Amino acid sequence: MHRVTLLLVAVVVAPLALAAQQPIVPHDSVKGAIRAVDVRTRSVEVTTGVGFALRVVRLQVPPSVPITDRARGQGAPIKLGELKPGDVIRAVFGGRPSGFVAYTIERVGRMDAGVESSP
């Protein structure tokens, strides 16, 4: 009986202990228009949503994060300072105690500033 209990504990606890040692990096993604870029604090605010359900996601952008531009072809690398309000981006990010941190950012387009009205 004691061996069965010991084996059961080993089968249940060992995988949990191994999983605890593996770094689990939860992530999410967002696609939206840049609202603000702060090069000094290395952060980007992205407005996203559907219809009237809008939200702003603030992302910290470490120096090691790859930032690319689809319009330049083959995801050409760009600098954080080249992102401007109105650029449409797709970002993959994760949550940390300090807030959301970007893992990748890709500029996919630009919002048109003008809206045409019909007569």
Backbone atoms as SQL, in Angstrom:
CREATE TABLE atoms (id INTEGER PRIMARY KEY, chain TEXT, resi INTEGER, resn TEXT, atom TEXT, x REAL, y REAL, z REAL);
INSERT INTO atoms VALUES
  (1, 'A', 1, 'MET', 'N', 0.817, -1.205, 0.000),
  (2, 'A', 1, 'MET', 'CA', 0.000, 0.000, 0.000),
  (3, 'A', 1, 'MET', 'C', 0.857, 1.264, 0.000),
  (4, 'A', 2, 'HIS', 'N', 1.930, 1.217, 0.774),
  (5, 'A', 2, 'HIS', 'CA', 2.825, 2.368, 0.858),
  (6, 'A', 2, 'HIS', 'C', 3.494, 2.636, -0.500),
  (7, 'A', 3, 'ARG', 'N', 3.838, 1.580, -1.218),
  (8, 'A', 3, 'ARG', 'CA', 4.460, 1.744, -2.537),
  (9, 'A', 3, 'ARG', 'C', 3.498, 2.377, -3.533),
  (10, 'A', 4, 'VAL', 'N', 2.233, 1.998, -3.466),
  (11, 'A', 4, 'VAL', 'CA', 1.232, 2.563, -4.379),
  (12, 'A', 4, 'VAL', 'C', 1.068, 4.057, -4.114),
  (13, 'A', 5, 'THR', 'N', 1.029, 4.432, -2.867),
  (14, 'A', 5, 'THR', 'CA', 0.905, 5.847, -2.509),
  (15, 'A', 5, 'THR', 'C', 2.130, 6.623, -2.980),
  (16, 'A', 6, 'LEU', 'N', 3.302, 6.078, -2.760),
  (17, 'A', 6, 'LEU', 'CA', 4.531, 6.731, -3.188),
  (18, 'A', 6, 'LEU', 'C', 4.581, 6.865, -4.714),
  (19, 'A', 7, 'LEU', 'N', 4.178, 5.813, -5.407),
  (20, 'A', 7, 'LEU', 'CA', 4.153, 5.856, -6.874),
  (21, 'A', 7, 'LEU', 'C', 3.139, 6.889, -7.365),
  (22, 'A', 8, 'LEU', 'N', 1.974, 6.942, -6.737),
  (23, 'A', 8, 'LEU', 'CA', 0.945, 7.912, -7.117),
  (24, 'A', 8, 'LEU', 'C', 1.457, 9.340, -6.916),
  (25, 'A', 9, 'VAL', 'N', 2.109, 9.595, -5.802),
  (26, 'A', 9, 'VAL', 'CA', 2.658, 10.928, -5.537),
  (27, 'A', 9, 'VAL', 'C', 3.726, 11.266, -6.582),
  (28, 'A', 10, 'ALA', 'N', 4.574, 10.315, -6.905),
  (29, 'A', 10, 'ALA', 'CA', 5.618, 10.559, -7.897),
  (30, 'A', 10, 'ALA', 'C', 5.037, 10.852, -9.275),
  (31, 'A', 11, 'VAL', 'N', 3.970, 10.144, -9.630),
  (32, 'A', 11, 'VAL', 'CA', 3.355, 10.337, -10.948),
  (33, 'A', 11, 'VAL', 'C', 2.639, 11.680, -11.028),
  (34, 'A', 12, 'VAL', 'N', 2.064, 12.129, -9.936),
  (35, 'A', 12, 'VAL', 'CA', 1.308, 13.383, -9.949),
  (36, 'A', 12, 'VAL', 'C', 2.219, 14.585, -9.688),
  (37, 'A', 13, 'VAL', 'N', 3.105, 14.501, -8.728),
  (38, 'A', 13, 'VAL', 'CA', 3.907, 15.650, -8.307),
  (39, 'A', 13, 'VAL', 'C', 5.076, 15.912, -9.259),
  (40, 'A', 14, 'ALA', 'N', 5.723, 14.891, -9.751),
  (41, 'A', 14, 'ALA', 'CA', 6.896, 15.077, -10.610),
  (42, 'A', 14, 'ALA', 'C', 6.587, 15.909, -11.856),
  (43, 'A', 15, 'PRO', 'N', 5.516, 15.608, -12.607),
  (44, 'A', 15, 'PRO', 'CA', 5.229, 16.464, -13.776),
  (45, 'A', 15, 'PRO', 'C', 4.921, 17.906, -13.391),
  (46, 'A', 16, 'LEU', 'N', 4.248, 18.106, -12.259),
  (47, 'A', 16, 'LEU', 'CA', 3.954, 19.470, -11.827),
  (48, 'A', 16, 'LEU', 'C', 5.235, 20.217, -11.459),
  (49, 'A', 17, 'ALA', 'N', 6.165, 19.532, -10.825),
  (50, 'A', 17, 'ALA', 'CA', 7.432, 20.160, -10.465),
  (51, 'A', 17, 'ALA', 'C', 8.235, 20.509, -11.710),
  (52, 'A', 18, 'LEU', 'N', 8.227, 19.634, -12.702),
  (53, 'A', 18, 'LEU', 'CA', 8.928, 19.924, -13.951),
  (54, 'A', 18, 'LEU', 'C', 8.277, 21.079, -14.698),
  (55, 'A', 19, 'ALA', 'N', 6.954, 21.117, -14.711),
  (56, 'A', 19, 'ALA', 'CA', 6.238, 22.201, -15.397),
  (57, 'A', 19, 'ALA', 'C', 6.508, 23.542, -14.730),
  (58, 'A', 20, 'ALA', 'N', 6.682, 23.533, -13.415),
  (59, 'A', 20, 'ALA', 'CA', 6.954, 24.778, -12.694),
  (60, 'A', 20, 'ALA', 'C', 8.313, 25.353, -13.070),
  (61, 'A', 21, 'GLN', 'N', 9.241, 24.504, -13.494),
  (62, 'A', 21, 'GLN', 'CA', 10.556, 24.978, -13.874),
  (63, 'A', 21, 'GLN', 'C', 10.587, 25.538, -15.279),
  (64, 'A', 22, 'GLN', 'N', 9.642, 25.173, -16.117),
  (65, 'A', 22, 'GLN', 'CA', 9.598, 25.662, -17.492),
  (66, 'A', 22, 'GLN', 'C', 9.023, 27.073, -17.509),
  (67, 'A', 23, 'PRO', 'N', 9.667, 28.022, -18.170),
  (68, 'A', 23, 'PRO', 'CA', 9.106, 29.377, -18.229),
  (69, 'A', 23, 'PRO', 'C', 7.871, 29.393, -19.128),
  (70, 'A', 24, 'ILE', 'N', 6.738, 29.698, -18.542),
  (71, 'A', 24, 'ILE', 'CA', 5.495, 29.798, -19.301),
  (72, 'A', 24, 'ILE', 'C', 5.275, 31.268, -19.614),
  (73, 'A', 25, 'VAL', 'N', 5.203, 31.583, -20.888),
  (74, 'A', 25, 'VAL', 'CA', 5.051, 32.965, -21.308),
  (75, 'A', 25, 'VAL', 'C', 3.677, 33.121, -21.948),
  (76, 'A', 26, 'PRO', 'N', 2.684, 33.542, -21.154),
  (77, 'A', 26, 'PRO', 'CA', 1.370, 33.754, -21.758),
  (78, 'A', 26, 'PRO', 'C', 1.433, 34.925, -22.722),
  (79, 'A', 27, 'HIS', 'N', 0.676, 34.831, -23.801),
  (80, 'A', 27, 'HIS', 'CA', 0.723, 35.913, -24.770),
  (81, 'A', 27, 'HIS', 'C', -0.658, 36.147, -25.365),
  (82, 'A', 28, 'ASP', 'N', -0.784, 37.300, -25.927),
  (83, 'A', 28, 'ASP', 'CA', -2.007, 37.724, -26.593),
  (84, 'A', 28, 'ASP', 'C', -1.565, 38.538, -27.793),
  (85, 'A', 29, 'SER', 'N', -2.506, 38.915, -28.616),
  (86, 'A', 29, 'SER', 'CA', -2.152, 39.777, -29.743),
  (87, 'A', 29, 'SER', 'C', -3.193, 40.870, -29.881),
  (88, 'A', 30, 'VAL', 'N', -2.781, 41.936, -30.513),
  (89, 'A', 30, 'VAL', 'CA', -3.667, 43.070, -30.733),
  (90, 'A', 30, 'VAL', 'C', -3.377, 43.629, -32.119),
  (91, 'A', 31, 'LYS', 'N', -4.431, 44.049, -32.793),
  (92, 'A', 31, 'LYS', 'CA', -4.288, 44.742, -34.066),
  (93, 'A', 31, 'LYS', 'C', -5.094, 46.023, -33.949),
  (94, 'A', 32, 'GLY', 'N', -4.442, 47.140, -34.238),
  (95, 'A', 32, 'GLY', 'CA', -5.127, 48.407, -34.110),
  (96, 'A', 32, 'GLY', 'C', -4.255, 49.556, -34.578),
  (97, 'A', 33, 'ALA', 'N', -4.745, 50.766, -34.325),
  (98, 'A', 33, 'ALA', 'CA', -4.048, 51.985, -34.748),
  (99, 'A', 33, 'ALA', 'C', -3.254, 52.552, -33.582),
  (100, 'A', 34, 'ILE', 'N', -2.048, 52.985, -33.887),
  (101, 'A', 34, 'ILE', 'CA', -1.218, 53.604, -32.856),
  (102, 'A', 34, 'ILE', 'C', -1.829, 54.936, -32.461),
  (103, 'A', 35, 'ARG', 'N', -1.987, 55.111, -31.171),
  (104, 'A', 35, 'ARG', 'CA', -2.506, 56.358, -30.618),
  (105, 'A', 35, 'ARG', 'C', -1.353, 57.266, -30.205),
  (106, 'A', 36, 'ALA', 'N', -0.295, 56.650, -29.651),
  (107, 'A', 36, 'ALA', 'CA', 0.864, 57.422, -29.196),
  (108, 'A', 36, 'ALA', 'C', 2.098, 56.533, -29.165),
  (109, 'A', 37, 'VAL', 'N', 3.241, 57.157, -29.424),
  (110, 'A', 37, 'VAL', 'CA', 4.541, 56.490, -29.328),
  (111, 'A', 37, 'VAL', 'C', 5.415, 57.357, -28.439),
  (112, 'A', 38, 'ASP', 'N', 6.019, 56.764, -27.421),
  (113, 'A', 38, 'ASP', 'CA', 6.939, 57.485, -26.552),
  (114, 'A', 38, 'ASP', 'C', 8.289, 56.776, -26.623),
  (115, 'A', 39, 'VAL', 'N', 9.206, 57.354, -27.383),
  (116, 'A', 39, 'VAL', 'CA', 10.512, 56.744, -27.586),
  (117, 'A', 39, 'VAL', 'C', 11.323, 56.776, -26.291),
  (118, 'A', 40, 'ARG', 'N', 11.146, 57.806, -25.497),
  (119, 'A', 40, 'ARG', 'CA', 11.905, 57.942, -24.250),
  (120, 'A', 40, 'ARG', 'C', 11.584, 56.809, -23.276),
  (121, 'A', 41, 'THR', 'N', 10.293, 56.505, -23.089),
  (122, 'A', 41, 'THR', 'CA', 9.906, 55.424, -22.174),
  (123, 'A', 41, 'THR', 'C', 9.742, 54.089, -22.895),
  (124, 'A', 42, 'ARG', 'N', 9.967, 54.079, -24.222),
  (125, 'A', 42, 'ARG', 'CA', 9.839, 52.889, -25.060),
  (126, 'A', 42, 'ARG', 'C', 8.471, 52.233, -24.861),
  (127, 'A', 43, 'SER', 'N', 7.435, 53.027, -25.146),
  (128, 'A', 43, 'SER', 'CA', 6.075, 52.509, -25.030),
  (129, 'A', 43, 'SER', 'C', 5.232, 52.942, -26.223),
  (130, 'A', 44, 'VAL', 'N', 4.191, 52.155, -26.478),
  (131, 'A', 44, 'VAL', 'CA', 3.260, 52.418, -27.578),
  (132, 'A', 44, 'VAL', 'C', 1.853, 52.227, -27.042),
  (133, 'A', 45, 'GLU', 'N', 0.941, 53.131, -27.405),
  (134, 'A', 45, 'GLU', 'CA', -0.468, 52.968, -27.079),
  (135, 'A', 45, 'GLU', 'C', -1.207, 52.639, -28.365),
  (136, 'A', 46, 'VAL', 'N', -1.991, 51.559, -28.328),
  (137, 'A', 46, 'VAL', 'CA', -2.714, 51.072, -29.503),
  (138, 'A', 46, 'VAL', 'C', -4.205, 51.106, -29.212),
  (139, 'A', 47, 'THR', 'N', -4.975, 51.756, -30.100),
  (140, 'A', 47, 'THR', 'CA', -6.428, 51.760, -30.000),
  (141, 'A', 47, 'THR', 'C', -6.954, 50.604, -30.831),
  (142, 'A', 48, 'THR', 'N', -7.771, 49.768, -30.209),
  (143, 'A', 48, 'THR', 'CA', -8.312, 48.601, -30.881),
  (144, 'A', 48, 'THR', 'C', -9.761, 48.402, -30.464),
  (145, 'A', 49, 'GLY', 'N', -10.466, 47.567, -31.182),
  (146, 'A', 49, 'GLY', 'CA', -11.842, 47.263, -30.823),
  (147, 'A', 49, 'GLY', 'C', -12.712, 47.079, -32.034),
  (148, 'A', 50, 'VAL', 'N', -14.008, 46.911, -31.757),
  (149, 'A', 50, 'VAL', 'CA', -15.003, 46.732, -32.805),
  (150, 'A', 50, 'VAL', 'C', -16.153, 47.692, -32.526),
  (151, 'A', 51, 'GLY', 'N', -16.522, 48.465, -33.532),
  (152, 'A', 51, 'GLY', 'CA', -17.635, 49.400, -33.357),
  (153, 'A', 51, 'GLY', 'C', -17.338, 50.416, -32.277),
  (154, 'A', 52, 'PHE', 'N', -18.271, 50.545, -31.320),
  (155, 'A', 52, 'PHE', 'CA', -18.089, 51.496, -30.225),
  (156, 'A', 52, 'PHE', 'C', -17.347, 50.887, -29.041),
  (157, 'A', 53, 'ALA', 'N', -17.019, 49.613, -29.120),
  (158, 'A', 53, 'ALA', 'CA', -16.308, 48.937, -28.037),
  (159, 'A', 53, 'ALA', 'C', -14.803, 49.088, -28.267),
  (160, 'A', 54, 'LEU', 'N', -14.279, 50.244, -27.940),
  (161, 'A', 54, 'LEU', 'CA', -12.867, 50.535, -28.146),
  (162, 'A', 54, 'LEU', 'C', -12.106, 50.419, -26.837),
  (163, 'A', 55, 'ARG', 'N', -10.838, 50.082, -26.945),
  (164, 'A', 55, 'ARG', 'CA', -9.966, 50.067, -25.774),
  (165, 'A', 55, 'ARG', 'C', -8.572, 50.490, -26.210),
  (166, 'A', 56, 'VAL', 'N', -7.807, 50.964, -25.261),
  (167, 'A', 56, 'VAL', 'CA', -6.424, 51.357, -25.512),
  (168, 'A', 56, 'VAL', 'C', -5.522, 50.386, -24.762),
  (169, 'A', 57, 'VAL', 'N', -4.576, 49.800, -25.500),
  (170, 'A', 57, 'VAL', 'CA', -3.615, 48.874, -24.914),
  (171, 'A', 57, 'VAL', 'C', -2.263, 49.565, -24.909),
  (172, 'A', 58, 'ARG', 'N', -1.651, 49.676, -23.727),
  (173, 'A', 58, 'ARG', 'CA', -0.329, 50.302, -23.603),
  (174, 'A', 58, 'ARG', 'C', 0.705, 49.192, -23.501),
  (175, 'A', 59, 'LEU', 'N', 1.683, 49.231, -24.392),
  (176, 'A', 59, 'LEU', 'CA', 2.712, 48.200, -24.450),
  (177, 'A', 59, 'LEU', 'C', 4.087, 48.796, -24.185),
  (178, 'A', 60, 'GLN', 'N', 4.850, 48.150, -23.326),
  (179, 'A', 60, 'GLN', 'CA', 6.259, 48.476, -23.164),
  (180, 'A', 60, 'GLN', 'C', 7.004, 47.774, -24.298),
  (181, 'A', 61, 'VAL', 'N', 8.002, 48.427, -24.873),
  (182, 'A', 61, 'VAL', 'CA', 8.738, 47.871, -26.014),
  (183, 'A', 61, 'VAL', 'C', 10.225, 47.803, -25.660),
  (184, 'A', 62, 'PRO', 'N', 10.685, 46.641, -25.162),
  (185, 'A', 62, 'PRO', 'CA', 12.113, 46.506, -24.870),
  (186, 'A', 62, 'PRO', 'C', 12.953, 46.674, -26.142),
  (187, 'A', 63, 'PRO', 'N', 14.218, 47.072, -26.000),
  (188, 'A', 63, 'PRO', 'CA', 15.076, 47.268, -27.179),
  (189, 'A', 63, 'PRO', 'C', 15.247, 46.025, -28.047),
  (190, 'A', 64, 'SER', 'N', 15.083, 44.846, -27.465),
  (191, 'A', 64, 'SER', 'CA', 15.284, 43.602, -28.217),
  (192, 'A', 64, 'SER', 'C', 14.070, 43.187, -29.059),
  (193, 'A', 65, 'VAL', 'N', 12.966, 43.904, -28.943),
  (194, 'A', 65, 'VAL', 'CA', 11.747, 43.530, -29.661),
  (195, 'A', 65, 'VAL', 'C', 11.892, 43.823, -31.154),
  (196, 'A', 66, 'PRO', 'N', 11.634, 42.816, -32.008),
  (197, 'A', 66, 'PRO', 'CA', 11.701, 43.081, -33.451),
  (198, 'A', 66, 'PRO', 'C', 10.488, 43.896, -33.908),
  (199, 'A', 67, 'ILE', 'N', 10.762, 45.005, -34.594),
  (200, 'A', 67, 'ILE', 'CA', 9.708, 45.846, -35.165),
  (201, 'A', 67, 'ILE', 'C', 9.914, 45.816, -36.673),
  (202, 'A', 68, 'THR', 'N', 8.881, 45.404, -37.403),
  (203, 'A', 68, 'THR', 'CA', 9.011, 45.262, -38.854),
  (204, 'A', 68, 'THR', 'C', 7.919, 46.036, -39.569),
  (205, 'A', 69, 'ASP', 'N', 8.149, 46.257, -40.861),
  (206, 'A', 69, 'ASP', 'CA', 7.199, 46.978, -41.713),
  (207, 'A', 69, 'ASP', 'C', 6.858, 46.110, -42.913),
  (208, 'A', 70, 'ARG', 'N', 5.623, 45.653, -42.974),
  (209, 'A', 70, 'ARG', 'CA', 5.183, 44.807, -44.083),
  (210, 'A', 70, 'ARG', 'C', 5.209, 45.572, -45.403),
  (211, 'A', 71, 'ALA', 'N', 4.939, 46.864, -45.378),
  (212, 'A', 71, 'ALA', 'CA', 4.885, 47.664, -46.607),
  (213, 'A', 71, 'ALA', 'C', 6.244, 47.744, -47.296),
  (214, 'A', 72, 'ARG', 'N', 7.308, 47.659, -46.534),
  (215, 'A', 72, 'ARG', 'CA', 8.655, 47.725, -47.125),
  (216, 'A', 72, 'ARG', 'C', 9.069, 46.377, -47.707),
  (217, 'A', 73, 'GLY', 'N', 8.243, 45.391, -47.555),
  (218, 'A', 73, 'GLY', 'CA', 8.526, 44.081, -48.145),
  (219, 'A', 73, 'GLY', 'C', 9.341, 43.181, -47.242),
  (220, 'A', 74, 'GLN', 'N', 8.926, 41.941, -47.169),
  (221, 'A', 74, 'GLN', 'CA', 9.605, 40.902, -46.396),
  (222, 'A', 74, 'GLN', 'C', 9.826, 41.301, -44.939),
  (223, 'A', 75, 'GLY', 'N', 8.967, 42.138, -44.399),
  (224, 'A', 75, 'GLY', 'CA', 9.087, 42.518, -42.993),
  (225, 'A', 75, 'GLY', 'C', 10.386, 43.212, -42.661),
  (226, 'A', 76, 'ALA', 'N', 10.692, 44.272, -43.416),
  (227, 'A', 76, 'ALA', 'CA', 11.933, 45.022, -43.195),
  (228, 'A', 76, 'ALA', 'C', 11.951, 45.594, -41.781),
  (229, 'A', 77, 'PRO', 'N', 13.085, 45.493, -41.084),
  (230, 'A', 77, 'PRO', 'CA', 13.167, 46.035, -39.726),
  (231, 'A', 77, 'PRO', 'C', 13.122, 47.557, -39.718),
  (232, 'A', 78, 'ILE', 'N', 12.421, 48.092, -38.722),
  (233, 'A', 78, 'ILE', 'CA', 12.357, 49.540, -38.530),
  (234, 'A', 78, 'ILE', 'C', 12.600, 49.844, -37.052),
  (235, 'A', 79, 'LYS', 'N', 12.808, 51.112, -36.739),
  (236, 'A', 79, 'LYS', 'CA', 13.038, 51.536, -35.363),
  (237, 'A', 79, 'LYS', 'C', 11.716, 51.989, -34.736),
  (238, 'A', 80, 'LEU', 'N', 11.672, 51.978, -33.408),
  (239, 'A', 80, 'LEU', 'CA', 10.487, 52.402, -32.679),
  (240, 'A', 80, 'LEU', 'C', 10.082, 53.821, -33.076),
  (241, 'A', 81, 'GLY', 'N', 11.054, 54.707, -33.261),
  (242, 'A', 81, 'GLY', 'CA', 10.778, 56.102, -33.608),
  (243, 'A', 81, 'GLY', 'C', 10.149, 56.284, -34.980),
  (244, 'A', 82, 'GLU', 'N', 10.185, 55.249, -35.817),
  (245, 'A', 82, 'GLU', 'CA', 9.565, 55.332, -37.142),
  (246, 'A', 82, 'GLU', 'C', 8.064, 55.054, -37.091),
  (247, 'A', 83, 'LEU', 'N', 7.587, 54.498, -35.978),
  (248, 'A', 83, 'LEU', 'CA', 6.146, 54.298, -35.825),
  (249, 'A', 83, 'LEU', 'C', 5.504, 55.629, -35.473),
  (250, 'A', 84, 'LYS', 'N', 4.365, 55.920, -36.091),
  (251, 'A', 84, 'LYS', 'CA', 3.684, 57.194, -35.903),
  (252, 'A', 84, 'LYS', 'C', 2.209, 56.959, -35.575),
  (253, 'A', 85, 'PRO', 'N', 1.560, 57.923, -34.893),
  (254, 'A', 85, 'PRO', 'CA', 0.121, 57.808, -34.680),
  (255, 'A', 85, 'PRO', 'C', -0.604, 57.638, -36.019),
  (256, 'A', 86, 'GLY', 'N', -1.548, 56.715, -36.040),
  (257, 'A', 86, 'GLY', 'CA', -2.277, 56.405, -37.269),
  (258, 'A', 86, 'GLY', 'C', -1.762, 55.166, -37.976),
  (259, 'A', 87, 'ASP', 'N', -0.542, 54.725, -37.647),
  (260, 'A', 87, 'ASP', 'CA', -0.037, 53.474, -38.215),
  (261, 'A', 87, 'ASP', 'C', -0.856, 52.314, -37.654),
  (262, 'A', 88, 'VAL', 'N', -1.187, 51.367, -38.504),
  (263, 'A', 88, 'VAL', 'CA', -1.892, 50.165, -38.071),
  (264, 'A', 88, 'VAL', 'C', -0.838, 49.090, -37.831),
  (265, 'A', 89, 'ILE', 'N', -0.881, 48.506, -36.624),
  (266, 'A', 89, 'ILE', 'CA', 0.108, 47.503, -36.265),
  (267, 'A', 89, 'ILE', 'C', -0.563, 46.230, -35.773),
  (268, 'A', 90, 'ARG', 'N', 0.205, 45.167, -35.799),
  (269, 'A', 90, 'ARG', 'CA', -0.163, 43.903, -35.155),
  (270, 'A', 90, 'ARG', 'C', 0.951, 43.621, -34.163),
  (271, 'A', 91, 'ALA', 'N', 0.581, 43.421, -32.901),
  (272, 'A', 91, 'ALA', 'CA', 1.589, 43.183, -31.865),
  (273, 'A', 91, 'ALA', 'C', 1.239, 41.933, -31.077),
  (274, 'A', 92, 'VAL', 'N', 2.255, 41.162, -30.760),
  (275, 'A', 92, 'VAL', 'CA', 2.122, 40.024, -29.858),
  (276, 'A', 92, 'VAL', 'C', 2.744, 40.472, -28.546),
  (277, 'A', 93, 'PHE', 'N', 2.024, 40.240, -27.427),
  (278, 'A', 93, 'PHE', 'CA', 2.498, 40.743, -26.144),
  (279, 'A', 93, 'PHE', 'C', 2.128, 39.786, -25.024),
  (280, 'A', 94, 'GLY', 'N', 2.709, 40.018, -23.876),
  (281, 'A', 94, 'GLY', 'CA', 2.402, 39.229, -22.691),
  (282, 'A', 94, 'GLY', 'C', 2.279, 40.130, -21.486),
  (283, 'A', 95, 'GLY', 'N', 1.623, 39.603, -20.463),
  (284, 'A', 95, 'GLY', 'CA', 1.441, 40.369, -19.239),
  (285, 'A', 95, 'GLY', 'C', 2.578, 40.135, -18.264),
  (286, 'A', 96, 'ARG', 'N', 3.018, 41.186, -17.654),
  (287, 'A', 96, 'ARG', 'CA', 4.038, 41.127, -16.604),
  (288, 'A', 96, 'ARG', 'C', 3.519, 41.972, -15.444),
  (289, 'A', 97, 'PRO', 'N', 4.110, 41.858, -14.276),
  (290, 'A', 97, 'PRO', 'CA', 3.658, 42.693, -13.153),
  (291, 'A', 97, 'PRO', 'C', 3.729, 44.191, -13.467),
  (292, 'A', 98, 'SER', 'N', 4.664, 44.579, -14.333),
  (293, 'A', 98, 'SER', 'CA', 4.816, 45.994, -14.673),
  (294, 'A', 98, 'SER', 'C', 3.862, 46.443, -15.782),
  (295, 'A', 99, 'GLY', 'N', 3.100, 45.522, -16.367),
  (296, 'A', 99, 'GLY', 'CA', 2.176, 45.859, -17.447),
  (297, 'A', 99, 'GLY', 'C', 2.399, 44.951, -18.641),
  (298, 'A', 100, 'PHE', 'N', 1.832, 45.312, -19.771),
  (299, 'A', 100, 'PHE', 'CA', 1.973, 44.513, -20.982),
  (300, 'A', 100, 'PHE', 'C', 3.313, 44.816, -21.657),
  (301, 'A', 101, 'VAL', 'N', 3.971, 43.763, -22.133),
  (302, 'A', 101, 'VAL', 'CA', 5.272, 43.892, -22.791),
  (303, 'A', 101, 'VAL', 'C', 5.177, 43.269, -24.177),
  (304, 'A', 102, 'ALA', 'N', 5.570, 44.029, -25.193),
  (305, 'A', 102, 'ALA', 'CA', 5.520, 43.544, -26.574),
  (306, 'A', 102, 'ALA', 'C', 6.614, 42.523, -26.815),
  (307, 'A', 103, 'TYR', 'N', 6.271, 41.494, -27.616),
  (308, 'A', 103, 'TYR', 'CA', 7.255, 40.500, -28.054),
  (309, 'A', 103, 'TYR', 'C', 7.624, 40.749, -29.512),
  (310, 'A', 104, 'THR', 'N', 6.652, 41.123, -30.322),
  (311, 'A', 104, 'THR', 'CA', 6.886, 41.491, -31.723),
  (312, 'A', 104, 'THR', 'C', 5.892, 42.573, -32.100),
  (313, 'A', 105, 'ILE', 'N', 6.304, 43.454, -33.030),
  (314, 'A', 105, 'ILE', 'CA', 5.418, 44.483, -33.579),
  (315, 'A', 105, 'ILE', 'C', 5.621, 44.495, -35.080),
  (316, 'A', 106, 'GLU', 'N', 4.507, 44.498, -35.828),
  (317, 'A', 106, 'GLU', 'CA', 4.572, 44.578, -37.287),
  (318, 'A', 106, 'GLU', 'C', 3.644, 45.691, -37.756),
  (319, 'A', 107, 'ARG', 'N', 4.206, 46.663, -38.479),
  (320, 'A', 107, 'ARG', 'CA', 3.364, 47.704, -39.082),
  (321, 'A', 107, 'ARG', 'C', 2.753, 47.112, -40.343),
  (322, 'A', 108, 'VAL', 'N', 1.418, 47.126, -40.397),
  (323, 'A', 108, 'VAL', 'CA', 0.718, 46.509, -41.533),
  (324, 'A', 108, 'VAL', 'C', 0.058, 47.526, -42.451),
  (325, 'A', 109, 'GLY', 'N', 0.018, 48.790, -42.047),
  (326, 'A', 109, 'GLY', 'CA', -0.596, 49.809, -42.899),
  (327, 'A', 109, 'GLY', 'C', -0.700, 51.130, -42.182),
  (328, 'A', 110, 'ARG', 'N', -1.549, 51.983, -42.731),
  (329, 'A', 110, 'ARG', 'CA', -1.741, 53.322, -42.177),
  (330, 'A', 110, 'ARG', 'C', -3.192, 53.701, -42.339),
  (331, 'A', 111, 'MET', 'N', -3.762, 54.348, -41.326),
  (332, 'A', 111, 'MET', 'CA', -5.142, 54.823, -41.418),
  (333, 'A', 111, 'MET', 'C', -5.177, 56.070, -42.284),
  (334, 'A', 112, 'ASP', 'N', -6.221, 56.214, -43.090),
  (335, 'A', 112, 'ASP', 'CA', -6.399, 57.431, -43.879),
  (336, 'A', 112, 'ASP', 'C', -6.965, 58.510, -42.978),
  (337, 'A', 113, 'ALA', 'N', -6.376, 59.686, -43.034),
  (338, 'A', 113, 'ALA', 'CA', -6.800, 60.789, -42.196),
  (339, 'A', 113, 'ALA', 'C', -8.075, 61.448, -42.708),
  (340, 'A', 114, 'GLY', 'N', -8.242, 61.489, -44.014),
  (341, 'A', 114, 'GLY', 'CA', -9.388, 62.178, -44.587),
  (342, 'A', 114, 'GLY', 'C', -10.575, 61.263, -44.796),
  (343, 'A', 115, 'VAL', 'N', -11.762, 61.805, -44.598),
  (344, 'A', 115, 'VAL', 'CA', -12.990, 61.069, -44.857),
  (345, 'A', 115, 'VAL', 'C', -13.747, 61.822, -45.931),
  (346, 'A', 116, 'GLU', 'N', -14.055, 61.141, -46.980),
  (347, 'A', 116, 'GLU', 'CA', -14.775, 61.804, -48.093),
  (348, 'A', 116, 'GLU', 'C', -16.263, 61.842, -47.766),
  (349, 'A', 117, 'SER', 'N', -16.881, 62.972, -48.065),
  (350, 'A', 117, 'SER', 'CA', -18.327, 63.087, -47.856),
  (351, 'A', 117, 'SER', 'C', -19.025, 63.151, -49.213),
  (352, 'A', 118, 'SER', 'N', -20.224, 62.619, -49.243),
  (353, 'A', 118, 'SER', 'CA', -20.977, 62.650, -50.503),
  (354, 'A', 118, 'SER', 'C', -21.881, 63.866, -50.540),
  (355, 'A', 119, 'PRO', 'N', -22.167, 64.407, -51.725),
  (356, 'A', 119, 'PRO', 'CA', -22.981, 65.627, -51.822),
  (357, 'A', 119, 'PRO', 'C', -24.399, 65.415, -51.417);
